[in-house]
Amino acid sequence: MCIHLNLMIFTKIIRGFIRAKHQLAQSLFPNFLEYSRFVRRCNALLPSIQVIRQALVFKEVEGMSVSIIDSFPIPLCQPIRNFRSKVLGDYANVGYNATKGQYFYGFKCHALVSESGYVIDYTITPASMADSSMAEEVLSQFGTPTVLGDMGYLGQSLQDRLELKGIDLITPVRKNMKQKKILFPNFSKRRKVIERVFSFLTNPGI
């Protein structure tokens, strides 16, 4: 289901991007291809674009020691319609946004980001999917030796499984835990990078 959702969301994003680029090209070149032919050309190039992106990601993560993992909500309606909305009902559902302290209907994007703000990998799931349950999938291709997560990734079982794969997952600690401090320099400051990336991606003014 995650793969199908990724493809569906990615397709919608690409359609909007292609339409905008076509309008720009037509304004610059009056004899430019009509929209339908332009779309066919772009579709034919999609496999090549995916290969190029993967190569760029491999280059970006080469030698990288630290990355940041988190998720952000993709609501499809206002909270008041959470349990009435039928938009993409076969895939979307209701989840909880801990940051805003409210429930939402839609999807959730789980992402891995570099300290420079580069989106390394991501996956789209129904809104109810817990962050911790998707961590291993998000880290499966481009996991770095150290990954910074928030409370959503707290759990010894997950940390142990990732440790077997050579990944040290660093998270905040609860007040009742023996370890009272996060043993990682500037943890909160370094995690703010992914918050800025998510803010950019979800800003409706973009």
N, C-alpha and C positions, 0 to 999 in steps of 0.2 A: 504493500500500500504506500509506503514512504516513497518508493521509486516513482510510482504513478503520480503521487501528489507533487513531487519535485518537478516532473515533466510538465504537469498541468500548469503549475504556477509559473515555471520558467517560460513556458510557451506564451502565457499571457503577457509577461514582462517583455519578451522579445517582440511580440506583435506591436505593443505600444512604442517600443524603441524603433522598430522598422518603419512604422507609419510616420513618426516624427522625422526620421532621417530622409524618408522619401519626400516629404513636404519641403524639407530644407533643400534637397537636391533639385527639386522641380523649380524652386524659386531662383536657384543659381543657374540652372541649365534648362531652358524652355523645352528642348527636345529630349529630355530625359525619359527613360522607360516608364510606361504606364505602371500603376501600382501593382496589378496582378502579376505582371512579368517580373517586376522588381522583387516581389515576395518569393516567386519561384527561384530566382537567382540566389536570394538569401538562404532559402531552405536547402538548396543544393550545397551551399558553403557551410552549413551548420556543423557537419562532422569535422571539417577542417578547423573551424573555430573552437570546437571542443578539444581537439588535439593541441591546438596552440595554447588554450587556457591551462590545460593540464601541464604542459611543458613550463609555462610561466610559474605555476604553483610549485612545481618541483624545484625550480630555480630559486624561488622565494624562500622555501623552507630549508634549502641546503645549508647546513651548518647552524640552523636555528636551534636554540636550546630551550626557549620558553615560548609558550603560546597561551591564549586565553579562551576559555569555553563558557558559553552562556546561551540563553534563549530569549526570544522576544515574541509577544503575542501578535497575531494577524487577525484582528476582529473583523467579522463580516456584517455586523449590525450593531446598533446601540444596545447597551446592557438590558434595557427594558424589554427587548425582543429576544433575549437569549433562548428562551424555551419555546418560542413560537416560530422562529426563523427556519425556513426550509432550504435556504441557499446552499447548494452543494451538500445536501443532507446525507448523501451516501458516504461522505468523507469527513465533513466538519462535525465538531461537537462542542460541548461546553467545558471550559477549563478555568483555572484560577490564576489571576495575575497578582502575585504577591506584592509587587512593587506598588501597585495602585490599590491593593486590597479589595479587588472586585472580580466577579466572574465575567467571562466573555465567551461569545460563540464564534468559532472559526478555526484557525490553525495556529500552530506554533512553529517558529523557525529556530532550529538548534544550530549554532554556528561556532566555528573555530576561527580565531582571528590572531594575527601576529601582533607583536608589540608596536609595530609601525602602522597598524590599522588595516592590514591586508586581509581580506576574507579568504581563508585557506580552503575551507570546506563547509558545507551546510547540508541540512536535510529538513524537509517540511513534514510535519505530522499533525494529526488531529490535536485540538487544543488541550485535551486531557492528558496527553502523554507526558509523564514525569521526565524532568531533565536527566536524572540519574539513569533512567532506562535507555536513553539514547546516546549516552556518553561514548560507549564503546564503538557504536556505528560511526559517530562523527569523527572519532579519533582513529578509525580503522586504516585509513590510507596515509594520513599526514601527521600522525601523533608525534609531538616533540618530547624530549626527555623529561621536561617539566611542563605541567599544564596547571593554570590557575583557574579555579572554579569558585562558585559561591556556595551558599548553604544548600542549594538544590542538589549538589553533588556530594554532600557529606554522607559518608557511610563506609565502614571498614571493608565490607564485602567488595564494593566497587573498587576501592583503593587497592585491595589485594589482587584482584583480577588484572587491573591495569599494571600493577607492579610486575606481574609475570610477563607482561609485554614490554617491559623496559620503560614504563611511563610513571612518573611520580606526580600524582594528583594532589595539589595543595588547595585546601579549603579553609574557611573560617572554622572556629571551634565553638562548641556550645559552652555555656557558663558552668554546667555540671560535669564537664569533661576534665580529666586530670591535666591534660595539656592546656594551659590557660592562654598561651600566646601562639600566633602563627609564626612558625619558624621560617620566614621568607622575607627578605628585605623589601620594604616599600610595597607590600602586597596590595593594599587598597588603592594606592596611587597607580600602580601598574594595571590593575583591573579596570580602571576608569576608561582605558582605551576602547574596550569593547562597548562600553556604554555610549561613548561618542559615536562609534560606528553605527550602532543601532538607532541612535537619535537621527543620524543622517539618513539612514535607510527608511525610517518611518515618518520623516518630516513631510507632510502633505504639500509643502511649498516647493519641493524639489521638482 
